């Protein structure tokens, strides 16, 4: 398989046989590449299973067809593989990063993240991207000889999204500005997924009217394209066709624009990619502008809609009360967590525990604590 990668993948793609390795040395596997092993470790982790009961946008349990963190991550992985394949990149690496990118997300979606950040304001803060790294490097403990999942450098690098300095330390202490192309693919596949599927869920949840949707360029363009091909399409099938067209357009644009930027950059290796001053996986200028407008549209009309924000506000108040209760009585955390208090500190230990909770477990714990 490693020989096939060297023969088939582009020169600037990451190769499993050339991985910078793991923090703790392990023998190679007989019939799985390093990135395939990482993917399996992520899928078999407890944190991955818990995402089934964590909110994406709409509170978990509010509807049978609404996304959760788990279904969102699977969809990101699927789109990542499609883009990586088209660009002759390493699909296994892109998929592993995509599957792990939200392992550190708090319960109750971005509202929960904001509340945890508030609780941790004077104690190092909270960010779900950094928390995903903590999960795979420390909090998951399936192995007796080392903490974490001991993932390869390349997967952990891909989880260091949105670092303030945009510089990532390599094992040789080299500083560079960009992660691998596979990490960049997973990052923008995440955007494509939540742009399209948050729209999809909002329509299913009936908080967006046809008039509102037509105000947005991305929706309007795909709506007209679908009607041109399926003149008789009616709801609910119509909006599903529109969502599919949006995803197709986003992926096609991203592949085309990225292939052009890669060719113009002249990169010939994965390390050449890291030395670039700007990322090479990108949308066309036209779609990037349209996506910025779509993001603004989602915040104005979906994420802060009363049917979303009011439920999230009440849920986040539960999170705050639980956090404070654990500070007062850390024995509630159980032996595994309390053993980390001496090294990690009380606030960070409580934060780790609360961030790992599912929506339903946090609500059950709130009932036990608050009566």
Secondary structure as UniProt FT lines:
FT   HELIX           2..8
FT   TURN            11..12
FT   HELIX           16..18
FT   HELIX           34..43
FT   HELIX           46..50
FT   HELIX           51..53
FT   TURN            60..61
FT   TURN            64..65
FT   HELIX           69..86
FT   TURN            87..88
FT   HELIX           91..100
FT   TURN            101..104
FT   TURN            107..108
FT   HELIX           109..119
FT   TURN            120..124
FT   HELIX           128..134
FT   HELIX           135..139
FT   HELIX           153..158
FT   TURN            161..162
FT   STRAND          168..169
FT   TURN            171..172
FT   STRAND          175..176
FT   HELIX           181..204
FT   TURN            205..206
FT   HELIX           210..214
FT   HELIX           217..229
FT   TURN            231..232
FT   TURN            235..236
FT   HELIX           237..265
FT   HELIX           270..274
FT   HELIX           285..298
FT   HELIX           299..303
FT   HELIX           306..328
FT   HELIX           330..333
FT   HELIX           335..338
FT   TURN            339..340
FT   HELIX           341..344
FT   HELIX           346..355
FT   HELIX           359..370
//
